[in-house]
Amino acid sequence: MVSQEWLAQAPKVSDALKKGMAVSVATWSGQEITGTVCDREQAGLLLEVREPGTDSEVYSFLPWSSIEQVKIREVAQRRVKYLPG
């Protein structure tokens, strides 16, 4: 059985994919895209990515249906106070 305290402290998708989070996305076509989350919505995920060999940033929109996996190094969790039941 999972403890209530652990559940209260577990990260949420909204925290993991909030604006400014560094992520690496694997697509179903085998492409790996690393960038910073700019926005997420029902249609998909918008990332700011660096173009290889340049200092310029570009934006990549990834529909949810094209995403196989999202890797997140660190999740900035909300502070939740655990109240024993």
PDB file with SEQRES, HELIX, SHEET and CRYST1 records, atoms N, CA, C and O in Angstrom:
SEQRES   1 A   85  MET VAL SER GLN GLU TRP LEU ALA GLN ALA PRO LYS VAL          
SEQRES   2 A   85  SER ASP ALA LEU LYS LYS GLY MET ALA VAL SER VAL ALA          
SEQRES   3 A   85  THR TRP SER GLY GLN GLU ILE THR GLY THR VAL CYS ASP          
SEQRES   4 A   85  ARG GLU GLN ALA GLY LEU LEU LEU GLU VAL ARG GLU PRO          
SEQRES   5 A   85  GLY THR ASP SER GLU VAL TYR SER PHE LEU PRO TRP SER          
SEQRES   6 A   85  SER ILE GLU GLN VAL LYS ILE ARG GLU VAL ALA GLN ARG          
SEQRES   7 A   85  ARG VAL LYS TYR LEU PRO GLY                                  
HELIX    1 AA1 GLN A    4  GLN A    9  1                                   6    
HELIX    2 AA2 VAL A   13  ALA A   16  1                                   4    
HELIX    3 AA3 TRP A   64  SER A   66  5                                   3    
SHEET    1 AA1 5 GLU A  57  PRO A  63  0                                        
SHEET    2 AA1 5 GLY A  44  ARG A  50 -1                                        
SHEET    3 AA1 5 GLU A  32  GLU A  41 -1                                        
SHEET    4 AA1 5 ALA A  22  THR A  27 -1                                        
SHEET    5 AA1 5 ILE A  67  ILE A  72 -1                                        
CRYST1    1.000    1.000    1.000  90.00  90.00  90.00 P 1           1          
ATOM      1  N   MET A   1       0.841  -1.190   0.000  1.00  0.00           N  
ATOM      2  CA  MET A   1       0.000   0.000   0.000  1.00  0.00           C  
ATOM      3  C   MET A   1       0.886   1.254   0.000  1.00  0.00           C  
ATOM      4  O   MET A   1       1.907   1.292   0.685  1.00  0.00           O  
ATOM      5  N   VAL A   2       0.501   2.258  -0.753  1.00  0.00           N  
ATOM      6  CA  VAL A   2       1.269   3.492  -0.878  1.00  0.00           C  
ATOM      7  C   VAL A   2       0.875   4.440   0.249  1.00  0.00           C  
ATOM      8  O   VAL A   2      -0.307   4.633   0.534  1.00  0.00           O  
ATOM      9  N   SER A   3       1.888   5.028   0.884  1.00  0.00           N  
ATOM     10  CA  SER A   3       1.586   5.927   1.997  1.00  0.00           C  
ATOM     11  C   SER A   3       0.976   7.233   1.497  1.00  0.00           C  
ATOM     12  O   SER A   3       1.284   7.693   0.397  1.00  0.00           O  
ATOM     13  N   GLN A   4       0.123   7.813   2.301  1.00  0.00           N  
ATOM     14  CA  GLN A   4      -0.519   9.080   1.961  1.00  0.00           C  
ATOM     15  C   GLN A   4       0.504  10.205   1.867  1.00  0.00           C  
ATOM     16  O   GLN A   4       0.354  11.122   1.059  1.00  0.00           O  
ATOM     17  N   GLU A   5       1.547  10.134   2.700  1.00  0.00           N  
ATOM     18  CA  GLU A   5       2.586  11.168   2.681  1.00  0.00           C  
ATOM     19  C   GLU A   5       3.319  11.160   1.340  1.00  0.00           C  
ATOM     20  O   GLU A   5       3.570  12.218   0.763  1.00  0.00           O  
ATOM     21  N   TRP A   6       3.664   9.963   0.840  1.00  0.00           N  
ATOM     22  CA  TRP A   6       4.340   9.873  -0.439  1.00  0.00           C  
ATOM     23  C   TRP A   6       3.445  10.427  -1.555  1.00  0.00           C  
ATOM     24  O   TRP A   6       3.911  11.170  -2.419  1.00  0.00           O  
ATOM     25  N   LEU A   7       2.178  10.069  -1.530  1.00  0.00           N  
ATOM     26  CA  LEU A   7       1.247  10.566  -2.546  1.00  0.00           C  
ATOM     27  C   LEU A   7       1.147  12.081  -2.527  1.00  0.00           C  
ATOM     28  O   LEU A   7       1.056  12.705  -3.584  1.00  0.00           O  
ATOM     29  N   ALA A   8       1.161  12.681  -1.346  1.00  0.00           N  
ATOM     30  CA  ALA A   8       1.073  14.133  -1.238  1.00  0.00           C  
ATOM     31  C   ALA A   8       2.322  14.811  -1.786  1.00  0.00           C  
ATOM     32  O   ALA A   8       2.251  15.943  -2.263  1.00  0.00           O  
ATOM     33  N   GLN A   9       3.471  14.129  -1.723  1.00  0.00           N  
ATOM     34  CA  GLN A   9       4.726  14.713  -2.176  1.00  0.00           C  
ATOM     35  C   GLN A   9       5.099  14.324  -3.599  1.00  0.00           C  
ATOM     36  O   GLN A   9       6.052  14.874  -4.152  1.00  0.00           O  
ATOM     37  N   ALA A  10       4.378  13.395  -4.204  1.00  0.00           N  
ATOM     38  CA  ALA A  10       4.699  12.945  -5.559  1.00  0.00           C  
ATOM     39  C   ALA A  10       4.509  14.095  -6.552  1.00  0.00           C  
ATOM     40  O   ALA A  10       3.576  14.885  -6.411  1.00  0.00           O  
ATOM     41  N   PRO A  11       5.386  14.192  -7.550  1.00  0.00           N  
ATOM     42  CA  PRO A  11       5.251  15.273  -8.537  1.00  0.00           C  
ATOM     43  C   PRO A  11       3.982  15.116  -9.365  1.00  0.00           C  
ATOM     44  O   PRO A  11       3.438  14.020  -9.495  1.00  0.00           O  
ATOM     45  N   LYS A  12       3.532  16.215  -9.913  1.00  0.00           N  
ATOM     46  CA  LYS A  12       2.350  16.240 -10.770  1.00  0.00           C  
ATOM     47  C   LYS A  12       2.777  16.597 -12.191  1.00  0.00           C  
ATOM     48  O   LYS A  12       3.803  17.250 -12.380  1.00  0.00           O  
ATOM     49  N   VAL A  13       2.010  16.180 -13.185  1.00  0.00           N  
ATOM     50  CA  VAL A  13       2.308  16.486 -14.574  1.00  0.00           C  
ATOM     51  C   VAL A  13       2.386  18.000 -14.772  1.00  0.00           C  
ATOM     52  O   VAL A  13       3.252  18.490 -15.498  1.00  0.00           O  
ATOM     53  N   SER A  14       1.492  18.730 -14.135  1.00  0.00           N  
ATOM     54  CA  SER A  14       1.492  20.190 -14.298  1.00  0.00           C  
ATOM     55  C   SER A  14       2.779  20.812 -13.770  1.00  0.00           C  
ATOM     56  O   SER A  14       3.207  21.850 -14.275  1.00  0.00           O  
ATOM     57  N   ASP A  15       3.406  20.199 -12.761  1.00  0.00           N  
ATOM     58  CA  ASP A  15       4.695  20.682 -12.260  1.00  0.00           C  
ATOM     59  C   ASP A  15       5.829  20.278 -13.198  1.00  0.00           C  
ATOM     60  O   ASP A  15       6.727  21.075 -13.469  1.00  0.00           O  
ATOM     61  N   ALA A  16       5.788  19.052 -13.689  1.00  0.00           N  
ATOM     62  CA  ALA A  16       6.855  18.520 -14.531  1.00  0.00           C  
ATOM     63  C   ALA A  16       6.921  19.200 -15.895  1.00  0.00           C  
ATOM     64  O   ALA A  16       8.005  19.367 -16.453  1.00  0.00           O  
ATOM     65  N   LEU A  17       5.779  19.589 -16.429  1.00  0.00           N  
ATOM     66  CA  LEU A  17       5.745  20.184 -17.764  1.00  0.00           C  
ATOM     67  C   LEU A  17       5.396  21.671 -17.739  1.00  0.00           C  
ATOM     68  O   LEU A  17       4.850  22.199 -18.708  1.00  0.00           O  
ATOM     69  N   LYS A  18       5.711  22.345 -16.637  1.00  0.00           N  
ATOM     70  CA  LYS A  18       5.407  23.773 -16.594  1.00  0.00           C  
ATOM     71  C   LYS A  18       6.465  24.564 -17.348  1.00  0.00           C  
ATOM     72  O   LYS A  18       7.556  24.063 -17.620  1.00  0.00           O  
ATOM     73  N   LYS A  19       6.137  25.774 -17.673  1.00  0.00           N  
ATOM     74  CA  LYS A  19       7.012  26.654 -18.436  1.00  0.00           C  
ATOM     75  C   LYS A  19       8.380  26.761 -17.763  1.00  0.00           C  
ATOM     76  O   LYS A  19       8.473  26.965 -16.552  1.00  0.00           O  
ATOM     77  N   GLY A  20       9.444  26.620 -18.567  1.00  0.00           N  
ATOM     78  CA  GLY A  20      10.793  26.751 -18.063  1.00  0.00           C  
ATOM     79  C   GLY A  20      11.482  25.446 -17.687  1.00  0.00           C  
ATOM     80  O   GLY A  20      12.674  25.450 -17.382  1.00  0.00           O  
ATOM     81  N   MET A  21      10.754  24.321 -17.703  1.00  0.00           N  
ATOM     82  CA  MET A  21      11.344  23.028 -17.350  1.00  0.00           C  
ATOM     83  C   MET A  21      12.140  22.474 -18.530  1.00  0.00           C  
ATOM     84  O   MET A  21      11.677  22.506 -19.670  1.00  0.00           O  
ATOM     85  N   ALA A  22      13.348  21.963 -18.248  1.00  0.00           N  
ATOM     86  CA  ALA A  22      14.175  21.321 -19.267  1.00  0.00           C  
ATOM     87  C   ALA A  22      13.706  19.878 -19.431  1.00  0.00           C  
ATOM     88  O   ALA A  22      13.599  19.137 -18.454  1.00  0.00           O  
ATOM     89  N   VAL A  23      13.428  19.485 -20.676  1.00  0.00           N  
ATOM     90  CA  VAL A  23      12.942  18.134 -20.951  1.00  0.00           C  
ATOM     91  C   VAL A  23      13.628  17.564 -22.184  1.00  0.00           C  
ATOM     92  O   VAL A  23      14.200  18.294 -22.995  1.00  0.00           O  
ATOM     93  N   SER A  24      13.557  16.259 -22.304  1.00  0.00           N  
ATOM     94  CA  SER A  24      14.008  15.555 -23.493  1.00  0.00           C  
ATOM     95  C   SER A  24      12.838  14.702 -23.956  1.00  0.00           C  
ATOM     96  O   SER A  24      12.305  13.902 -23.187  1.00  0.00           O  
ATOM     97  N   VAL A  25      12.441  14.871 -25.202  1.00  0.00           N  
ATOM     98  CA  VAL A  25      11.258  14.196 -25.728  1.00  0.00           C  
ATOM     99  C   VAL A  25      11.667  13.175 -26.786  1.00  0.00           C  
ATOM    100  O   VAL A  25      12.384  13.503 -27.731  1.00  0.00           O  
ATOM    101  N   ALA A  26      11.206  11.942 -26.622  1.00  0.00           N  
ATOM    102  CA  ALA A  26      11.395  10.905 -27.635  1.00  0.00           C  
ATOM    103  C   ALA A  26      10.086  10.785 -28.406  1.00  0.00           C  
ATOM    104  O   ALA A  26       9.021  10.600 -27.818  1.00  0.00           O  
ATOM    105  N   THR A  27      10.179  10.891 -29.732  1.00  0.00           N  
ATOM    106  CA  THR A  27       8.984  10.778 -30.561  1.00  0.00           C  
ATOM    107  C   THR A  27       8.838   9.342 -31.058  1.00  0.00           C  
ATOM    108  O   THR A  27       9.789   8.561 -31.018  1.00  0.00           O  
ATOM    109  N   TRP A  28       7.653   9.007 -31.519  1.00  0.00           N  
ATOM    110  CA  TRP A  28       7.398   7.671 -32.050  1.00  0.00           C  
ATOM    111  C   TRP A  28       8.239   7.399 -33.292  1.00  0.00           C  
ATOM    112  O   TRP A  28       8.479   6.238 -33.624  1.00  0.00           O  
ATOM    113  N   SER A  29       8.694   8.446 -33.987  1.00  0.00           N  
ATOM    114  CA  SER A  29       9.528   8.259 -35.185  1.00  0.00           C  
ATOM    115  C   SER A  29      10.992   8.050 -34.834  1.00  0.00           C  
ATOM    116  O   SER A  29      11.816   7.848 -35.726  1.00  0.00           O  
ATOM    117  N   GLY A  30      11.337   8.096 -33.534  1.00  0.00           N  
ATOM    118  CA  GLY A  30      12.701   7.840 -33.110  1.00  0.00           C  
ATOM    119  C   GLY A  30      13.548   9.081 -32.909  1.00  0.00           C  
ATOM    120  O   GLY A  30      14.728   8.975 -32.576  1.00  0.00           O  
ATOM    121  N   GLN A  31      12.969  10.248 -33.104  1.00  0.00           N  
ATOM    122  CA  GLN A  31      13.706  11.500 -32.920  1.00  0.00           C  
ATOM    123  C   GLN A  31      13.759  11.862 -31.441  1.00  0.00           C  
ATOM    124  O   GLN A  31      12.792  11.648 -30.710  1.00  0.00           O  
ATOM    125  N   GLU A  32      14.891  12.412 -31.000  1.00  0.00           N  
ATOM    126  CA  GLU A  32      15.053  12.881 -29.613  1.00  0.00           C  
ATOM    127  C   GLU A  32      15.213  14.404 -29.673  1.00  0.00           C  
ATOM    128  O   GLU A  32      16.120  14.914 -30.331  1.00  0.00           O  
ATOM    129  N   ILE A  33      14.328  15.119 -28.985  1.00  0.00           N  
ATOM    130  CA  ILE A  33      14.350  16.581 -28.980  1.00  0.00           C  
ATOM    131  C   ILE A  33      14.532  17.046 -27.544  1.00  0.00           C  
ATOM    132  O   ILE A  33      13.760  16.678 -26.659  1.00  0.00           O  
ATOM    133  N   THR A  34      15.565  17.862 -27.320  1.00  0.00           N  
ATOM    134  CA  THR A  34      15.833  18.402 -25.995  1.00  0.00           C  
ATOM    135  C   THR A  34      15.588  19.897 -26.025  1.00  0.00           C  
ATOM    136  O   THR A  34      16.060  20.596 -26.922  1.00  0.00           O  
ATOM    137  N   GLY A  35      14.843  20.385 -25.037  1.00  0.00           N  
ATOM    138  CA  GLY A  35      14.544  21.805 -25.005  1.00  0.00           C  
ATOM    139  C   GLY A  35      13.903  22.222 -23.702  1.00  0.00           C  
ATOM    140  O   GLY A  35      13.878  21.478 -22.722  1.00  0.00           O  
ATOM    141  N   THR A  36      13.388  23.431 -23.723  1.00  0.00           N  
ATOM    142  CA  THR A  36      12.743  24.014 -22.554  1.00  0.00           C  
ATOM    143  C   THR A  36      11.261  24.194 -22.854  1.00  0.00           C  
ATOM    144  O   THR A  36      10.898  24.703 -23.915  1.00  0.00           O  
ATOM    145  N   VAL A  37      10.410  23.781 -21.931  1.00  0.00           N  
ATOM    146  CA  VAL A  37       8.964  23.896 -22.123  1.00  0.00           C  
ATOM    147  C   VAL A  37       8.564  25.370 -22.168  1.00  0.00           C  
ATOM    148  O   VAL A  37       8.865  26.137 -21.253  1.00  0.00           O  
ATOM    149  N   CYS A  38       7.884  25.750 -23.245  1.00  0.00           N  
ATOM    150  CA  CYS A  38       7.321  27.100 -23.368  1.00  0.00           C  
ATOM    151  C   CYS A  38       5.849  27.091 -22.993  1.00  0.00           C  
ATOM    152  O   CYS A  38       5.347  28.015 -22.354  1.00  0.00           O  
ATOM    153  N   ASP A  39       5.161  26.018 -23.406  1.00  0.00           N  
ATOM    154  CA  ASP A  39       3.726  25.926 -23.147  1.00  0.00           C  
ATOM    155  C   ASP A  39       3.290  24.483 -23.365  1.00  0.00           C  
ATOM    156  O   ASP A  39       3.943  23.716 -24.073  1.00  0.00           O  
ATOM    157  N   ARG A  40       2.183  24.136 -22.746  1.00  0.00           N  
ATOM    158  CA  ARG A  40       1.538  22.848 -22.994  1.00  0.00           C  
ATOM    159  C   ARG A  40       0.049  23.104 -22.988  1.00  0.00           C  
ATOM    160  O   ARG A  40      -0.462  23.930 -22.232  1.00  0.00           O  
ATOM    161  N   GLU A  41      -0.621  22.389 -23.833  1.00  0.00           N  
ATOM    162  CA  GLU A  41      -2.079  22.507 -23.897  1.00  0.00           C  
ATOM    163  C   GLU A  41      -2.637  21.182 -24.382  1.00  0.00           C  
ATOM    164  O   GLU A  41      -1.894  20.220 -24.575  1.00  0.00           O  
ATOM    165  N   GLN A  42      -3.918  21.134 -24.574  1.00  0.00           N  
ATOM    166  CA  GLN A  42      -4.592  19.899 -24.963  1.00  0.00           C  
ATOM    167  C   GLN A  42      -4.042  19.324 -26.273  1.00  0.00           C  
ATOM    168  O   GLN A  42      -4.038  18.107 -26.460  1.00  0.00           O  
ATOM    169  N   ALA A  43      -3.579  20.193 -27.179  1.00  0.00           N  
ATOM    170  CA  ALA A  43      -3.093  19.739 -28.478  1.00  0.00           C  
ATOM    171  C   ALA A  43      -1.672  19.189 -28.434  1.00  0.00           C  
ATOM    172  O   ALA A  43      -1.327  18.309 -29.222  1.00  0.00           O  
ATOM    173  N   GLY A  44      -0.839  19.699 -27.518  1.00  0.00           N  
ATOM    174  CA  GLY A  44       0.537  19.222 -27.485  1.00  0.00           C  
ATOM    175  C   GLY A  44       1.457  20.081 -26.641  1.00  0.00           C  
ATOM    176  O   GLY A  44       1.020  20.817 -25.756  1.00  0.00           O  
ATOM    177  N   LEU A  45       2.745  19.968 -26.938  1.00  0.00           N  
ATOM    178  CA  LEU A  45       3.806  20.579 -26.152  1.00  0.00           C  
ATOM    179  C   LEU A  45       4.638  21.496 -27.043  1.00  0.00           C  
ATOM    180  O   LEU A  45       5.028  21.098 -28.141  1.00  0.00           O  
ATOM    181  N   LEU A  46       4.916  22.722 -26.588  1.00  0.00           N  
ATOM    182  CA  LEU A  46       5.742  23.670 -27.325  1.00  0.00           C  
ATOM    183  C   LEU A  46       7.072  23.803 -26.604  1.00  0.00           C  
ATOM    184  O   LEU A  46       7.118  24.165 -25.428  1.00  0.00           O  
ATOM    185  N   LEU A  47       8.180  23.502 -27.330  1.00  0.00           N  
ATOM    186  CA  LEU A  47       9.519  23.569 -26.760  1.00  0.00           C  
ATOM    187  C   LEU A  47      10.349  24.631 -27.457  1.00  0.00           C  
ATOM    188  O   LEU A  47      10.195  24.875 -28.654  1.00  0.00           O  
ATOM    189  N   GLU A  48      11.232  25.261 -26.693  1.00  0.00           N  
ATOM    190  CA  GLU A  48      12.263  26.109 -27.266  1.00  0.00           C  
ATOM    191  C   GLU A  48      13.512  25.249 -27.355  1.00  0.00           C  
ATOM    192  O   GLU A  48      13.964  24.706 -26.347  1.00  0.00           O  
ATOM    193  N   VAL A  49      14.072  25.119 -28.546  1.00  0.00           N  
ATOM    194  CA  VAL A  49      15.248  24.284 -28.750  1.00  0.00           C  
ATOM    195  C   VAL A  49      16.340  25.092 -29.444  1.00  0.00           C  
ATOM    196  O   VAL A  49      16.051  26.014 -30.207  1.00  0.00           O  
ATOM    197  N   ARG A  50      17.571  24.746 -29.179  1.00  0.00           N  
ATOM    198  CA  ARG A  50      18.708  25.394 -29.845  1.00  0.00           C  
ATOM    199  C   ARG A  50      18.988  24.671 -31.156  1.00  0.00           C  
ATOM    200  O   ARG A  50      18.979  23.442 -31.215  1.00  0.00           O  
ATOM    201  N   GLU A  51      19.239  25.452 -32.212  1.00  0.00           N  
ATOM    202  CA  GLU A  51      19.626  24.859 -33.481  1.00  0.00           C  
ATOM    203  C   GLU A  51      21.084  24.429 -33.381  1.00  0.00           C  
ATOM    204  O   GLU A  51      21.924  25.215 -32.942  1.00  0.00           O  
ATOM    205  N   PRO A  52      21.403  23.203 -33.777  1.00  0.00           N  
ATOM    206  CA  PRO A  52      22.790  22.735 -33.702  1.00  0.00           C  
ATOM    207  C   PRO A  52      23.739  23.651 -34.471  1.00  0.00           C  
ATOM    208  O   PRO A  52      23.455  24.036 -35.605  1.00  0.00           O  
ATOM    209  N   GLY A  53      24.860  23.997 -33.852  1.00  0.00           N  
ATOM    210  CA  GLY A  53      25.876  24.817 -34.506  1.00  0.00           C  
ATOM    211  C   GLY A  53      25.589  26.311 -34.523  1.00  0.00           C  
ATOM    212  O   GLY A  53      26.347  27.077 -35.117  1.00  0.00           O  
ATOM    213  N   THR A  54      24.493  26.743 -33.873  1.00  0.00           N  
ATOM    214  CA  THR A  54      24.169  28.166 -33.836  1.00  0.00           C  
ATOM    215  C   THR A  54      23.779  28.560 -32.415  1.00  0.00           C  
ATOM    216  O   THR A  54      23.589  27.711 -31.545  1.00  0.00           O  
ATOM    217  N   ASP A  55      23.669  29.848 -32.208  1.00  0.00           N  
ATOM    218  CA  ASP A  55      23.202  30.348 -30.913  1.00  0.00           C  
ATOM    219  C   ASP A  55      21.725  30.707 -30.945  1.00  0.00           C  
ATOM    220  O   ASP A  55      21.185  31.218 -29.964  1.00  0.00           O  
ATOM    221  N   SER A  56      21.071  30.440 -32.072  1.00  0.00           N  
ATOM    222  CA  SER A  56      19.672  30.842 -32.190  1.00  0.00           C  
ATOM    223  C   SER A  56      18.729  29.762 -31.664  1.00  0.00           C  
ATOM    224  O   SER A  56      19.002  28.566 -31.759  1.00  0.00           O  
ATOM    225  N   GLU A  57      17.624  30.222 -31.114  1.00  0.00           N  
ATOM    226  CA  GLU A  57      16.597  29.308 -30.626  1.00  0.00           C  
ATOM    227  C   GLU A  57      15.471  29.224 -31.649  1.00  0.00           C  
ATOM    228  O   GLU A  57      15.151  30.193 -32.337  1.00  0.00           O  
ATOM    229  N   VAL A  58      14.892  28.049 -31.724  1.00  0.00           N  
ATOM    230  CA  VAL A  58      13.703  27.845 -32.540  1.00  0.00           C  
ATOM    231  C   VAL A  58      12.667  27.167 -31.655  1.00  0.00           C  
ATOM    232  O   VAL A  58      12.986  26.651 -30.584  1.00  0.00           O  
ATOM    233  N   TYR A  59      11.448  27.176 -32.113  1.00  0.00           N  
ATOM    234  CA  TYR A  59      10.363  26.565 -31.354  1.00  0.00           C  
ATOM    235  C   TYR A  59       9.861  25.339 -32.094  1.00  0.00           C  
ATOM    236  O   TYR A  59       9.668  25.365 -33.310  1.00  0.00           O  
ATOM    237  N   SER A  60       9.655  24.275 -31.354  1.00  0.00           N  
ATOM    238  CA  SER A  60       9.120  23.043 -31.921  1.00  0.00           C  
ATOM    239  C   SER A  60       7.815  22.711 -31.216  1.00  0.00           C  
ATOM    240  O   SER A  60       7.759  22.623 -29.990  1.00  0.00           O  
ATOM    241  N   PHE A  61       6.756  22.527 -32.017  1.00  0.00           N  
ATOM    242  CA  PHE A  61       5.477  22.085 -31.468  1.00  0.00           C  
ATOM    243  C   PHE A  61       5.366  20.588 -31.705  1.00  0.00           C  
ATOM    244  O   PHE A  61       5.527  20.115 -32.830  1.00  0.00           O  
ATOM    245  N   LEU A  62       5.092  19.848 -30.643  1.00  0.00           N  
ATOM    246  CA  LEU A  62       4.953  18.398 -30.727  1.00  0.00           C  
ATOM    247  C   LEU A  62       3.545  17.993 -30.301  1.00  0.00           C  
ATOM    248  O   LEU A  62       3.190  18.134 -29.131  1.00  0.00           O  
ATOM    249  N   PRO A  63       2.742  17.492 -31.236  1.00  0.00           N  
ATOM    250  CA  PRO A  63       1.421  16.998 -30.844  1.00  0.00           C  
ATOM    251  C   PRO A  63       1.594  15.812 -29.892  1.00  0.00           C  
ATOM    252  O   PRO A  63       2.537  15.034 -30.033  1.00  0.00           O  
ATOM    253  N   TRP A  64       0.697  15.678 -28.936  1.00  0.00           N  
ATOM    254  CA  TRP A  64       0.791  14.576 -27.970  1.00  0.00           C  
ATOM    255  C   TRP A  64       0.860  13.224 -28.673  1.00  0.00           C  
ATOM    256  O   TRP A  64       1.538  12.317 -28.191  1.00  0.00           O  
ATOM    257  N   SER A  65       0.178  13.074 -29.792  1.00  0.00           N  
ATOM    258  CA  SER A  65       0.163  11.786 -30.499  1.00  0.00           C  
ATOM    259  C   SER A  65       1.525  11.409 -31.071  1.00  0.00           C  
ATOM    260  O   SER A  65       1.750  10.242 -31.391  1.00  0.00           O  
ATOM    261  N   SER A  66       2.445  12.375 -31.208  1.00  0.00           N  
ATOM    262  CA  SER A  66       3.782  12.082 -31.739  1.00  0.00           C  
ATOM    263  C   SER A  66       4.791  11.783 -30.633  1.00  0.00           C  
ATOM    264  O   SER A  66       5.916  11.373 -30.921  1.00  0.00           O  
ATOM    265  N   ILE A  67       4.407  11.982 -29.380  1.00  0.00           N  
ATOM    266  CA  ILE A  67       5.328  11.833 -28.261  1.00  0.00           C  
ATOM    267  C   ILE A  67       5.225  10.435 -27.660  1.00  0.00           C  
ATOM    268  O   ILE A  67       4.151   9.991 -27.255  1.00  0.00           O  
ATOM    269  N   GLU A  68       6.381   9.747 -27.611  1.00  0.00           N  
ATOM    270  CA  GLU A  68       6.428   8.428 -26.977  1.00  0.00           C  
ATOM    271  C   GLU A  68       6.788   8.554 -25.502  1.00  0.00           C  
ATOM    272  O   GLU A  68       6.198   7.883 -24.655  1.00  0.00           O  
ATOM    273  N   GLN A  69       7.763   9.417 -25.196  1.00  0.00           N  
ATOM    274  CA  GLN A  69       8.228   9.549 -23.822  1.00  0.00           C  
ATOM    275  C   GLN A  69       8.793  10.949 -23.594  1.00  0.00           C  
ATOM    276  O   GLN A  69       9.383  11.547 -24.494  1.00  0.00           O  
ATOM    277  N   VAL A  70       8.604  11.460 -22.378  1.00  0.00           N  
ATOM    278  CA  VAL A  70       9.194  12.734 -21.967  1.00  0.00           C  
ATOM    279  C   VAL A  70      10.056  12.463 -20.750  1.00  0.00           C  
ATOM    280  O   VAL A  70       9.583  11.935 -19.743  1.00  0.00           O  
ATOM    281  N   LYS A  71      11.338  12.831 -20.851  1.00  0.00           N  
ATOM    282  CA  LYS A  71      12.251  12.664 -19.720  1.00  0.00           C  
ATOM    283  C   LYS A  71      12.449  14.022 -19.070  1.00  0.00           C  
ATOM    284  O   LYS A  71      12.724  15.017 -19.740  1.00  0.00           O  
ATOM    285  N   ILE A  72      12.305  14.043 -17.757  1.00  0.00           N  
ATOM    286  CA  ILE A  72      12.426  15.276 -16.986  1.00  0.00           C  
ATOM    287  C   ILE A  72      13.458  15.019 -15.898  1.00  0.00           C  
ATOM    288  O   ILE A  72      13.312  14.095 -15.099  1.00  0.00           O  
ATOM    289  N   ARG A  73      14.497  15.838 -15.872  1.00  0.00           N  
ATOM    290  CA  ARG A  73      15.562  15.610 -14.891  1.00  0.00           C  
ATOM    291  C   ARG A  73      15.128  15.933 -13.482  1.00  0.00           C  
ATOM    292  O   ARG A  73      15.356  15.152 -12.558  1.00  0.00           O  
ATOM    293  N   GLU A  74      14.513  17.062 -13.318  1.00  0.00           N  
ATOM    294  CA  GLU A  74      14.153  17.511 -11.977  1.00  0.00           C  
ATOM    295  C   GLU A  74      12.798  18.190 -12.030  1.00  0.00           C  
ATOM    296  O   GLU A  74      12.527  18.993 -12.923  1.00  0.00           O  
ATOM    297  N   VAL A  75      11.960  17.866 -11.079  1.00  0.00           N  
ATOM    298  CA  VAL A  75      10.631  18.462 -11.023  1.00  0.00           C  
ATOM    299  C   VAL A  75      10.583  19.420  -9.845  1.00  0.00           C  
ATOM    300  O   VAL A  75      10.848  19.031  -8.708  1.00  0.00           O  
ATOM    301  N   ALA A  76      10.244  20.676 -10.123  1.00  0.00           N  
ATOM    302  CA  ALA A  76      10.066  21.654  -9.048  1.00  0.00           C  
ATOM    303  C   ALA A  76       8.678  21.433  -8.472  1.00  0.00           C  
ATOM    304  O   ALA A  76       7.675  21.855  -9.047  1.00  0.00           O  
ATOM    305  N   GLN A  77       8.640  20.767  -7.333  1.00  0.00           N  
ATOM    306  CA  GLN A  77       7.362  20.403  -6.750  1.00  0.00           C  
ATOM    307  C   GLN A  77       6.757  21.556  -5.964  1.00  0.00           C  
ATOM    308  O   GLN A  77       7.450  22.399  -5.395  1.00  0.00           O  
ATOM    309  N   ARG A  78       5.451  21.546  -5.965  1.00  0.00           N  
ATOM    310  CA  ARG A  78       4.731  22.493  -5.113  1.00  0.00           C  
ATOM    311  C   ARG A  78       4.898  22.060  -3.677  1.00  0.00           C  
ATOM    312  O   ARG A  78       5.011  20.869  -3.384  1.00  0.00           O  
ATOM    313  N   ARG A  79       4.912  23.008  -2.801  1.00  0.00           N  
ATOM    314  CA  ARG A  79       4.992  22.664  -1.385  1.00  0.00           C  
ATOM    315  C   ARG A  79       3.600  22.319  -0.892  1.00  0.00           C  
ATOM    316  O   ARG A  79       2.673  23.125  -0.961  1.00  0.00           O  
ATOM    317  N   VAL A  80       3.481  21.100  -0.392  1.00  0.00           N  
ATOM    318  CA  VAL A  80       2.198  20.622   0.102  1.00  0.00           C  
ATOM    319  C   VAL A  80       2.379  20.249   1.565  1.00  0.00           C  
ATOM    320  O   VAL A  80       3.282  19.492   1.919  1.00  0.00           O  
ATOM    321  N   LYS A  81       1.534  20.772   2.384  1.00  0.00           N  
ATOM    322  CA  LYS A  81       1.590  20.410   3.787  1.00  0.00           C  
ATOM    323  C   LYS A  81       0.753  19.161   3.996  1.00  0.00           C  
ATOM    324  O   LYS A  81      -0.417  19.107   3.618  1.00  0.00           O  
ATOM    325  N   TYR A  82       1.366  18.170   4.598  1.00  0.00           N  
ATOM    326  CA  TYR A  82       0.680  16.902   4.850  1.00  0.00           C  
ATOM    327  C   TYR A  82      -0.056  17.006   6.180  1.00  0.00           C  
ATOM    328  O   TYR A  82       0.540  17.274   7.223  1.00  0.00           O  
ATOM    329  N   LEU A  83      -1.341  16.791   6.117  1.00  0.00           N  
ATOM    330  CA  LEU A  83      -2.154  16.799   7.326  1.00  0.00           C  
ATOM    331  C   LEU A  83      -2.608  15.372   7.608  1.00  0.00           C  
ATOM    332  O   LEU A  83      -3.349  14.787   6.818  1.00  0.00           O  
ATOM    333  N   PRO A  84      -2.164  14.807   8.735  1.00  0.00           N  
ATOM    334  CA  PRO A  84      -2.583  13.436   9.033  1.00  0.00           C  
ATOM    335  C   PRO A  84      -4.103  13.335   9.145  1.00  0.00           C  
ATOM    336  O   PRO A  84      -4.767  14.200   9.716  1.00  0.00           O  
ATOM    337  N   GLY A  85      -4.620  12.262   8.587  1.00  0.00           N  
ATOM    338  CA  GLY A  85      -6.064  12.082   8.544  1.00  0.00           C  
ATOM    339  C   GLY A  85      -6.536  11.451   9.772  1.00  0.00           C  
ATOM    340  O   GLY A  85      -7.734  11.215   9.925  1.00  0.00           O  
TER     341      GLY A  85                                                      
END                                                                             
